[in-house]
Amino acid sequence: MRRILFFLLLVCLPVAADQRVIYQPQSRDAVLSAGQWRQLWHDTVGNGGKTLIVQWTRYGDERFGGAEGWLAASLKEAHAQGLELVVGLYLDSAYYTRINELDAGGLAAYWKSQLGDSLAQQREVRRWGLSVAGWYLPMELDDLHFQAADRREALFVQLQAFNRKLDAPLHLSAFTTGKLAPGVQAEWFARLTGLNLKLWWQDGNGTRRLPPLVRDSYARALPCTVGIIREAFRQVSAEGQPFRAVPQQPALQDGCHEQAVFALNYRSWAKVLPSAR
């Protein structure tokens, strides 16, 4: 009888939930009280949350208060509410501008410098007293800036060395612009995951830069070792305008890929966040 009840319970449960949700810290979120953070993380767990992936803990010159600041206190509360923490490192606020300006040699030198800053940030965050299950590198990969094989090889070598210096698993994400064939991109991603890191692919369902059939062809080619970030937003701003988006239901699916949802501020229970308004 117990086995039957357990089976019925599994059948009645949703097939997918926000088990892994990405939070992008914004300075304006500092206004939340300790009680509001506690309720937010409680509600995140209540909606299926198990892992919180924090996109960064330093963005340009913004350090979110450091060890005694609001972000550190919030993340401690998130863990107390039962969330595993994958903690983001450093992102240059001009990252996307800079990588557009650099040739292959300049890009490799820039990445080396930025990885050094992220390693310094990892040491800083260790002083925050958090329980860290993994580290997230906010510098996103794409098949435009890493279309050339020599650039991908230089990246591989740098990530290999960087990963060896961390004391918890490395996570990073990538998105597709259609510059590599699905099979070539899949081979690139498989080689990166061979470094014993967790690579996440953004499904593009929110930005919609590529047609659905094209996005699906890239998704089908992904190795099972690559996770998929399901975008819980729909971009409404035009090309060249400041980014604006509205919430939409993420396309969570059954399958071999681990899934994460981007981002917390687009989820219905997180409207308390100023960055959600």
Residue, then its C-alpha position, 0 to 999 in steps of 0.5 A: m500500500r505504501r508503494i502505491l501511495f508513493f507512486l500516486l504521489l509521484v504521478c501527481l507532482p509537477v514534472a518540473a519545478d524551479q529546483r535551480v534558480i538564478y539570482q542576479p543581485q542588483s544594488r536596489d535589492a538592498v532595501l529589503s528587510a531581513g524578514q523579507w529576505r527570509q520570506l523570499w527564500h522560504d517561498t523559493v524553497g516552497n516553489g521547488g527550489k533546491t539550489l540558488i545560483v548567484q550570478w555575481t558578488r562583485y559587478g564592476d565597482e559594486r561589491f554589495g557591502g562585502a562580508e558585512g553587507w546585505l548580500a552576504a546576510s541574505l545568502k546566509e539566510a537563503h542557506a538557512q532556509g535550505l538552499e544550496l549556494v552556487v556563488g558568482l564571482y566577478l564581472d567587469s561591467a564593461y565585459y560585453t563592450r570589451i570583448n567586442e573590441l579585442d582580437a584573439g590575442g587581446l581577448a586571451a589577455y583580457w580573460k587572463s586578467q578577468l580570471g585573476d580578478s575572479l580568483a581574488q573575489q573567490r578569496e574575498v567571498r570565502r571571508w563572508g562565511l558562506s556555505v559554498a557548493g560551487w562557484y559561478l563565473p559570470m563571463e558568458l561564452d558565445d559562438l560569436h567571440f569564440q567562433a575561431a578554433d584558436r580562441r576556443e583552445a586558448l579559453f580551454v587552457q585558461l579555464q583548465a588552470f583556473n578550475r584547478k585553483l578553486d575549492a568547489p566545482l566551477h559553473l559557467s554559461a554560454f549562449t548561441t548566436g548561430k555562428l557555429a554548427p550545432g554539432v561543432q558547438a556540441e563538441w566544444f561544450a563537451r570538451l569544456t565539460g571534460l574539465n570537470l566543470k558545469l556548463w549551462w546553455q541558455d535556451g534563448n526562449g526569452t531573447r529570441r535572437l534565433p528562430p525556434l527551429v534553429r534553437d531546437s536544433y542546437a538544444r537537440a545536439l547538446p550533450c547530456t552533461v550540459g545543463i540548460i538555463r530556461e529563460a523565464f522572461r520575454q524580451v520586449s526591448a528592441e535591438g540597441q535599446p536598454f534591455r527590458a523584459v516581461p515574465q513568461q513561464p520557462a519551458l521546463q522539460d523532462g530529459c537528460h539535462e539538468q535545468a536552471v531558471f533565469a531569473l528569480n526576479y521574473r518568478s511570481w513569488a519574488k515580486v518583493l524584489p525591487s529589481a523585479r519591478 
